Amino acid sequence: MNANSRSFRFSAMGCPCEVKLEGADDDVLQRAAKAARDEVERLDRKYSHYRDDSLVAQLAACADAGGDMHVDDETANLLDFSASLFEQSAARFDITAGPLTKLWDLQSARVPEQQRIDAALAHCGWQRVRWNRPHLHFSTTGMRLDLGGVVKEYAADRAAEKCREARVSHGVVDLGGDLAVIGAHIDGAPWLAGIKTPHDPARPLATIELQRGGLATSGDYERAMIVDGRRYSHIIDPRSGWPVQSFASVSVLAENCLVAGAAATLAMLFGVEEGAAWLARLGLPHLCVDTQGNVNGTLA
């Protein structure tokens, strides 16, 4: 069978995206790629922080009114997953941290005053939300949900599933470096994925083979600011309101991209020592790089 190999690139969720597909029928590949892109863009619109008509904006209005809201099944699944991560991380992973992530504007290159951090913390905390699927109630006004810690990885998995539904069994979805495998190459060979070296992304740290599942990386080497010689990560500990001091990057392999991304993010939130021990207990293949460039774990 003659196989076509196609690559479809676009931008969504604030990052470069690519869908690589293989198959005999080019028309089928193009339809699958369109379905994948449409799905990513749908989720981007639905959970965007930058649109007045997104679900996130509706939830913000609900919180400001101190009200209640019923959510759809897709959102309920993401909230259930996020609530589980909140418990597993001892409140380190918290989708109500929106006021804190907005406060820590990395482009400003300014550290906010503690008074402003304390004020933002007063509007954070999953414990301030009553979640009884599908019913969501905000007990504190001014709360902002931030699903950025799960939506991109979820979108990668959904895009891969859309390709399978479109009768494409060989390919990989790449959303800003978070990968969801549709299926191995048409000849059975694995896809090759490179892990960047933190602070030197042009130099690959490792290359791994992917037959199935998902790969995700969390780190501060692309999104951070330096003020008075100190580096501040974009990953905020919602208990203190301050950026974490953690790994430079964590990459995890799992059965899907959503689980891989959650594991990588939690390891970052736990910090170097506790995060490494937690990943070891979890048992998923992982690769951690600390700020001195020391590497721990394996993705083999």
C-alpha angles and dihedrals in degrees: 000000000000109000128206118213114203135176121201118193131192140144126249139142089027094296142085113268133197135183115198115195139177129195146119098259116062092195090057091050092051093049090049092049091050091050090050093048092046090053094050091047091048091055091044091055093043098051101027121134090205101060127081091209099052125112088245088059090050090051090050091053089049091052092049089054091048087236146139132256138187114218133204123257095260092054091042090056091052091048091049090050092047092048089053090052090050089057095042092050096046090244095313093114106058125160090199090071092099094115090055096048089050091049094052096067104179092194091063093060088214130122111226119237117260090243091061091046090052090049091052092047089058087067097046135078131096087223086070090061123080107212117185105158120278092006120083123187127183113210093187126052120231095038118147125198116217113194093173090112092066111017100077093050091044089051091053090054092046092049090052090050091050089056092052090049087053089057097257112132102171123067150068135244117219118191107179092321096318107117136203116185116221092187140312123285113292089257091053096256118137124249115253118230127187125216113213123232107243113250089008103059094165088068114070115227095197142349119217136186119239123197098159144343127043141298124204135175129203123188148128101238094099100034115043141097132223119218122177090346095307123115118225118197125216088233108094127199101225092204094064101019091232131112116265123253100221147116122335087231143349124199122190135186118211143153089277139007094253093060092042092052094047092051092049092048094047091050089054091049093049092054131230103303100033092037094054092048091047092051091049090054091046090059098213119135107261144164121208127188120192125209091267091056096254113150125217130183134010137253093206 
